């Protein structure tokens, strides 16, 4: 039994990057032998085991054969005679198809180290085209390593395009598309993810409603770059791509959220951003209490203050992209005015003798008055 560190850990070590996860491949073993060694079986589709001490995953070396459509249409085979080279050739990119033994020796049968030097994202073998999920993965790796100078190899981009032309993307389920997309949004250069998908014509096949917002140098793309620089959260990065474009319909956003089954945290924030960011950016030029109250009411800021804070961050990224005024000081001032409103509650109004419908009317009037007083100072 021989054990090798494989995949991303080997790649990142050679790049001098911090190691996040350790993936291990075991050659020359069997499920029975692994269990005897104290490993705990966890794999359903193929034998994967947890180390008895570290709890890291150890997979038996395997081969795979295409048996259907999409990324799930594979039959896996494991046996003690499956070699390391046979296991590595089923991987997506050459830079992910390297292994390292316990002595530090690198096993690189498919040129991963050379591609690291040339900063290329290149597929290992023609088997790449059997799994449409790899189109999204390559685009995500491009977003991750763009700042290091990496690019997708022309032949790999061509192969991805041919997969789209054959309709392979239609076999991707929304959950996996969303998973890869959110991971890509969290990368250092998330706009590159969409750029690569556009280059291979995947974006119109996978997320057609999003495509109009993601034109080259669109406000949404510029705002996404800004959000990444500011290390904004993933939901904010998603929302800023929907920077209000007058000619684009809100129905596109609704349809996209339905297609990708986006969590409510993302769909709600993106909807707020699409509808109200332009109003907020214009308001920031000269804050007025009544107009700010309207914004608070339309965004449900009094009940959803945390979501409103995320909306502020998204709007600021859009303002920066548009070279308009919505500074950090504006953001802090608006949050302070919201806190002032929240400190003025209905109990205070009732104590002043108001009843019924008049309570809400007086509460609103008092909040506007106090905001304006603070603005005037």
ZAFI-35167 format. One record per residue (C-alpha): residue number from 1; residue in three letters; x, y, z. Coordinates in steps of 0.5 Angstrom, whole numbers, always signed. Example, Ala and Ser with C-alpha at 12.3 -4.5 7.8 and 13.67 -1.06 7.14 Angstrom:
! residues 2
(site 1 ALA (+25 -9 +16))
(site 2 SER (+27 -2 +14))
! end
This chain:
! residues 377
(site 1 UNK (+0 +0 +0))
(site 2 UNK (+3 +7 -2))
(site 3 UNK (+0 +13 +0))
(site 4 UNK (+0 +20 -4))
(site 5 UNK (-2 +27 -3))
(site 6 UNK (-5 +29 -9))
(site 7 UNK (-9 +35 -13))
(site 8 UNK (-9 +42 -10))
(site 9 UNK (-5 +41 -4))
(site 10 UNK (+1 +39 -9))
(site 11 UNK (-1 +45 -13))
(site 12 UNK (-1 +50 -8))
(site 13 UNK (+5 +48 -5))
(site 14 UNK (+9 +49 -11))
(site 15 UNK (+6 +55 -12))
(site 16 UNK (+8 +57 -5))
(site 17 UNK (+1 +58 -3))
(site 18 UNK (-2 +56 +4))
(site 19 UNK (-5 +49 +4))
(site 20 UNK (-12 +49 +5))
(site 21 UNK (-14 +42 +5))
(site 22 UNK (-10 +35 +4))
(site 23 UNK (-13 +30 -1))
(site 24 UNK (-10 +23 -1))
(site 25 UNK (-10 +17 -6))
(site 26 UNK (-8 +10 -3))
(site 27 UNK (-5 +5 -9))
(site 28 UNK (-5 -2 -8))
(site 29 UNK (-10 -3 -3))
(site 30 UNK (-17 -5 -2))
(site 31 UNK (-23 -3 +2))
(site 32 UNK (-22 -9 +7))
(site 33 UNK (-15 -7 +8))
(site 34 UNK (-16 +0 +9))
(site 35 UNK (-22 -2 +15))
(site 36 UNK (-17 -7 +18))
(site 37 UNK (-12 -1 +19))
(site 38 UNK (-17 +3 +22))
(site 39 UNK (-20 +7 +17))
(site 40 UNK (-27 +9 +17))
(site 41 UNK (-31 +8 +10))
(site 42 UNK (-35 +14 +8))
(site 43 UNK (-35 +14 +1))
(site 44 UNK (-42 +12 -3))
(site 45 UNK (-40 +12 -10))
(site 46 UNK (-33 +9 -9))
(site 47 UNK (-29 +8 -3))
(site 48 UNK (-27 +14 +1))
(site 49 UNK (-24 +13 +8))
(site 50 UNK (-23 +18 +14))
(site 51 UNK (-16 +17 +17))
(site 52 UNK (-17 +14 +24))
(site 53 UNK (-13 +20 +27))
(site 54 UNK (-13 +26 +23))
(site 55 UNK (-20 +25 +20))
(site 56 UNK (-17 +27 +13))
(site 57 UNK (-20 +23 +7))
(site 58 UNK (-16 +18 +4))
(site 59 UNK (-19 +15 -3))
(site 60 UNK (-17 +9 -6))
(site 61 UNK (-14 +10 -13))
(site 62 UNK (-19 +9 -19))
(site 63 UNK (-21 +9 -26))
(site 64 UNK (-27 +12 -29))
(site 65 UNK (-32 +10 -35))
(site 66 UNK (-37 +15 -38))
(site 67 UNK (-44 +11 -37))
(site 68 UNK (-49 +17 -38))
(site 69 UNK (-50 +24 -39))
(site 70 UNK (-47 +30 -35))
(site 71 UNK (-42 +30 -29))
(site 72 UNK (-46 +24 -25))
(site 73 UNK (-46 +19 -31))
(site 74 UNK (-39 +15 -29))
(site 75 UNK (-38 +8 -27))
(site 76 UNK (-32 +8 -22))
(site 77 UNK (-27 +2 -21))
(site 78 UNK (-22 +1 -16))
(site 79 UNK (-17 -5 -15))
(site 80 UNK (-10 -6 -12))
(site 81 UNK (-7 -6 -19))
(site 82 UNK (-10 +1 -21))
(site 83 UNK (-4 +5 -22))
(site 84 UNK (-3 +12 -19))
(site 85 UNK (-2 +15 -27))
(site 86 UNK (-9 +12 -28))
(site 87 UNK (-12 +15 -22))
(site 88 UNK (-9 +22 -24))
(site 89 UNK (-11 +22 -31))
(site 90 UNK (-18 +22 -30))
(site 91 UNK (-17 +29 -26))
(site 92 UNK (-19 +36 -30))
(site 93 UNK (-13 +40 -30))
(site 94 UNK (-5 +38 -31))
(site 95 UNK (-4 +43 -25))
(site 96 UNK (-9 +38 -21))
(site 97 UNK (-6 +32 -23))
(site 98 UNK (+0 +31 -19))
(site 99 UNK (+2 +27 -13))
(site 100 UNK (+7 +27 -8))
(site 101 UNK (+10 +22 -3))
(site 102 UNK (+12 +22 +4))
(site 103 UNK (+19 +23 +2))
(site 104 UNK (+17 +29 -2))
(site 105 UNK (+18 +26 -9))
(site 106 UNK (+13 +29 -14))
(site 107 UNK (+10 +25 -19))
(site 108 UNK (+8 +29 -25))
(site 109 UNK (+6 +24 -31))
(site 110 UNK (+2 +30 -35))
(site 111 UNK (+6 +36 -35))
(site 112 UNK (+3 +40 -29))
(site 113 UNK (+10 +43 -27))
(site 114 UNK (+11 +46 -34))
(site 115 UNK (+4 +49 -34))
(site 116 UNK (+5 +52 -27))
(site 117 UNK (+11 +55 -30))
(site 118 UNK (+8 +57 -36))
(site 119 UNK (+2 +59 -32))
(site 120 UNK (-3 +55 -36))
(site 121 UNK (-10 +52 -34))
(site 122 UNK (-10 +46 -39))
(site 123 UNK (-14 +40 -39))
(site 124 UNK (-11 +33 -38))
(site 125 UNK (-14 +29 -43))
(site 126 UNK (-20 +28 -48))
(site 127 UNK (-24 +25 -42))
(site 128 UNK (-24 +32 -39))
(site 129 UNK (-30 +33 -44))
(site 130 UNK (-34 +28 -41))
(site 131 UNK (-36 +32 -35))
(site 132 UNK (-39 +39 -36))
(site 133 UNK (-38 +41 -29))
(site 134 UNK (-31 +42 -31))
(site 135 UNK (-33 +48 -35))
(site 136 UNK (-35 +52 -29))
(site 137 UNK (-29 +49 -25))
(site 138 UNK (-24 +52 -30))
(site 139 UNK (-27 +58 -30))
(site 140 UNK (-27 +58 -22))
(site 141 UNK (-19 +57 -22))
(site 142 UNK (-18 +62 -27))
(site 143 UNK (-21 +67 -22))
(site 144 UNK (-17 +64 -17))
(site 145 UNK (-11 +65 -20))
(site 146 UNK (-11 +71 -25))
(site 147 UNK (-7 +75 -20))
(site 148 UNK (-2 +70 -21))
(site 149 UNK (-2 +71 -29))
(site 150 UNK (-6 +64 -30))
(site 151 UNK (-10 +64 -36))
(site 152 UNK (-14 +58 -40))
(site 153 UNK (-10 +54 -45))
(site 154 UNK (-13 +56 -52))
(site 155 UNK (-14 +48 -53))
(site 156 UNK (-18 +48 -47))
(site 157 UNK (-22 +54 -48))
(site 158 UNK (-24 +51 -55))
(site 159 UNK (-25 +44 -52))
(site 160 UNK (-30 +47 -47))
(site 161 UNK (-33 +51 -53))
(site 162 UNK (-35 +45 -56))
(site 163 UNK (-38 +42 -50))
(site 164 UNK (-43 +48 -50))
(site 165 UNK (-44 +47 -57))
(site 166 UNK (-46 +39 -56))
(site 167 UNK (-51 +41 -51))
(site 168 UNK (-47 +38 -45))
(site 169 UNK (-49 +44 -40))
(site 170 UNK (-56 +42 -40))
(site 171 UNK (-54 +36 -36))
(site 172 UNK (-52 +41 -30))
(site 173 UNK (-57 +41 -24))
(site 174 UNK (-58 +48 -21))
(site 175 UNK (-55 +46 -15))
(site 176 UNK (-48 +45 -17))
(site 177 UNK (-48 +51 -22))
(site 178 UNK (-50 +55 -16))
(site 179 UNK (-44 +52 -12))
(site 180 UNK (-39 +53 -17))
(site 181 UNK (-41 +60 -18))
(site 182 UNK (-41 +62 -11))
(site 183 UNK (-34 +59 -10))
(site 184 UNK (-32 +63 -16))
(site 185 UNK (-35 +70 -13))
(site 186 UNK (-31 +69 -7))
(site 187 UNK (-24 +68 -11))
(site 188 UNK (-20 +74 -12))
(site 189 UNK (-22 +76 -19))
(site 190 UNK (-29 +74 -19))
(site 191 UNK (-30 +77 -26))
(site 192 UNK (-26 +73 -29))
(site 193 UNK (-30 +67 -28))
(site 194 UNK (-36 +70 -32))
(site 195 UNK (-31 +73 -37))
(site 196 UNK (-28 +65 -39))
(site 197 UNK (-36 +63 -39))
(site 198 UNK (-37 +68 -44))
(site 199 UNK (-31 +66 -48))
(site 200 UNK (-33 +59 -49))
(site 201 UNK (-40 +61 -50))
(site 202 UNK (-42 +58 -43))
(site 203 UNK (-46 +64 -40))
(site 204 UNK (-52 +64 -45))
(site 205 UNK (-53 +56 -44))
(site 206 UNK (-52 +56 -36))
(site 207 UNK (-54 +63 -34))
(site 208 UNK (-58 +67 -40))
(site 209 UNK (-61 +72 -35))
(site 210 UNK (-55 +74 -32))
(site 211 UNK (-51 +75 -39))
(site 212 UNK (-54 +82 -40))
(site 213 UNK (-52 +85 -34))
(site 214 UNK (-45 +82 -35))
(site 215 UNK (-43 +85 -41))
(site 216 UNK (-35 +87 -42))
(site 217 UNK (-34 +93 -37))
(site 218 UNK (-41 +94 -35))
(site 219 UNK (-43 +97 -29))
(site 220 UNK (-44 +90 -26))
(site 221 UNK (-37 +88 -28))
(site 222 UNK (-34 +94 -25))
(site 223 UNK (-38 +94 -19))
(site 224 UNK (-36 +86 -18))
(site 225 UNK (-28 +88 -18))
(site 226 UNK (-29 +94 -13))
(site 227 UNK (-33 +89 -8))
(site 228 UNK (-27 +84 -9))
(site 229 UNK (-22 +89 -8))
(site 230 UNK (-26 +91 -1))
(site 231 UNK (-27 +84 +1))
(site 232 UNK (-34 +84 +1))
(site 233 UNK (-38 +78 +3))
(site 234 UNK (-41 +73 -3))
(site 235 UNK (-48 +76 -2))
(site 236 UNK (-46 +83 -4))
(site 237 UNK (-41 +81 -9))
(site 238 UNK (-47 +77 -12))
(site 239 UNK (-52 +83 -11))
(site 240 UNK (-47 +89 -15))
(site 241 UNK (-47 +85 -21))
(site 242 UNK (-54 +87 -22))
(site 243 UNK (-53 +95 -22))
(site 244 UNK (-59 +98 -24))
(site 245 UNK (-59 +98 -32))
(site 246 UNK (-65 +102 -34))
(site 247 UNK (-66 +98 -41))
(site 248 UNK (-66 +91 -37))
(site 249 UNK (-72 +88 -33))
(site 250 UNK (-73 +86 -26))
(site 251 UNK (-76 +80 -29))
(site 252 UNK (-69 +77 -31))
(site 253 UNK (-67 +77 -24))
(site 254 UNK (-73 +74 -22))
(site 255 UNK (-72 +68 -27))
(site 256 UNK (-65 +68 -25))
(site 257 UNK (-66 +67 -18))
(site 258 UNK (-71 +61 -20))
(site 259 UNK (-67 +58 -25))
(site 260 UNK (-61 +57 -20))
(site 261 UNK (-65 +57 -14))
(site 262 UNK (-61 +62 -10))
(site 263 UNK (-62 +63 -3))
(site 264 UNK (-67 +68 +0))
(site 265 UNK (-61 +72 +3))
(site 266 UNK (-58 +73 -4))
(site 267 UNK (-64 +74 -8))
(site 268 UNK (-67 +79 -3))
(site 269 UNK (-61 +83 -3))
(site 270 UNK (-60 +83 -11))
(site 271 UNK (-67 +85 -12))
(site 272 UNK (-66 +91 -7))
(site 273 UNK (-60 +93 -10))
(site 274 UNK (-63 +93 -17))
(site 275 UNK (-69 +97 -15))
(site 276 UNK (-66 +102 -10))
(site 277 UNK (-58 +103 -11))
(site 278 UNK (-59 +108 -16))
(site 279 UNK (-64 +112 -12))
(site 280 UNK (-59 +112 -6))
(site 281 UNK (-53 +114 -10))
(site 282 UNK (-57 +120 -12))
(site 283 UNK (-59 +121 -5))
(site 284 UNK (-52 +121 -3))
(site 285 UNK (-51 +128 -7))
(site 286 UNK (-55 +132 -2))
(site 287 UNK (-58 +128 +4))
(site 288 UNK (-65 +130 +6))
(site 289 UNK (-69 +127 +11))
(site 290 UNK (-76 +125 +8))
(site 291 UNK (-72 +122 +2))
(site 292 UNK (-68 +118 +7))
(site 293 UNK (-74 +116 +10))
(site 294 UNK (-77 +113 +4))
(site 295 UNK (-71 +109 +2))
(site 296 UNK (-72 +106 +9))
(site 297 UNK (-79 +104 +8))
(site 298 UNK (-78 +101 +1))
(site 299 UNK (-72 +97 +3))
(site 300 UNK (-75 +95 +10))
(site 301 UNK (-69 +98 +14))
(site 302 UNK (-73 +98 +20))
(site 303 UNK (-74 +91 +21))
(site 304 UNK (-68 +88 +17))
(site 305 UNK (-62 +93 +19))
(site 306 UNK (-57 +88 +17))
(site 307 UNK (-59 +87 +10))
(site 308 UNK (-60 +94 +9))
(site 309 UNK (-52 +95 +12))
(site 310 UNK (-51 +90 +6))
(site 311 UNK (-55 +94 +1))
(site 312 UNK (-51 +100 +3))
(site 313 UNK (-44 +96 +2))
(site 314 UNK (-47 +94 -5))
(site 315 UNK (-49 +101 -7))
(site 316 UNK (-42 +104 -5))
(site 317 UNK (-39 +99 -10))
(site 318 UNK (-43 +101 -15))
(site 319 UNK (-42 +108 -14))
(site 320 UNK (-35 +107 -14))
(site 321 UNK (-36 +103 -21))
(site 322 UNK (-40 +109 -23))
(site 323 UNK (-35 +114 -20))
(site 324 UNK (-41 +117 -16))
(site 325 UNK (-41 +120 -9))
(site 326 UNK (-43 +115 -4))
(site 327 UNK (-37 +115 +1))
(site 328 UNK (-35 +111 +7))
(site 329 UNK (-37 +117 +11))
(site 330 UNK (-44 +117 +7))
(site 331 UNK (-45 +110 +9))
(site 332 UNK (-43 +111 +16))
(site 333 UNK (-48 +117 +17))
(site 334 UNK (-54 +114 +14))
(site 335 UNK (-53 +108 +19))
(site 336 UNK (-53 +113 +24))
(site 337 UNK (-59 +116 +22))
(site 338 UNK (-62 +109 +21))
(site 339 UNK (-60 +108 +29))
(site 340 UNK (-63 +115 +31))
(site 341 UNK (-70 +112 +28))
(site 342 UNK (-70 +106 +31))
(site 343 UNK (-68 +109 +38))
(site 344 UNK (-75 +113 +37))
(site 345 UNK (-80 +108 +38))
(site 346 UNK (-88 +107 +38))
(site 347 UNK (-88 +107 +46))
(site 348 UNK (-85 +114 +46))
(site 349 UNK (-91 +116 +42))
(site 350 UNK (-96 +113 +46))
(site 351 UNK (-93 +116 +52))
(site 352 UNK (-95 +123 +49))
(site 353 UNK (-102 +121 +48))
(site 354 UNK (-103 +119 +41))
(site 355 UNK (-107 +113 +39))
(site 356 UNK (-109 +108 +33))
(site 357 UNK (-107 +110 +26))
(site 358 UNK (-104 +117 +29))
(site 359 UNK (-99 +113 +33))
(site 360 UNK (-95 +111 +26))
(site 361 UNK (-96 +117 +23))
(site 362 UNK (-93 +121 +29))
(site 363 UNK (-88 +116 +29))
(site 364 UNK (-86 +117 +22))
(site 365 UNK (-86 +125 +23))
(site 366 UNK (-82 +125 +29))
(site 367 UNK (-77 +120 +26))
(site 368 UNK (-76 +125 +20))
(site 369 UNK (-76 +131 +24))
(site 370 UNK (-70 +128 +28))
(site 371 UNK (-66 +126 +22))
(site 372 UNK (-67 +133 +19))
(site 373 UNK (-64 +136 +26))
(site 374 UNK (-58 +132 +26))
(site 375 UNK (-57 +133 +18))
(site 376 UNK (-58 +140 +19))
(site 377 UNK (-52 +140 +25))
! end
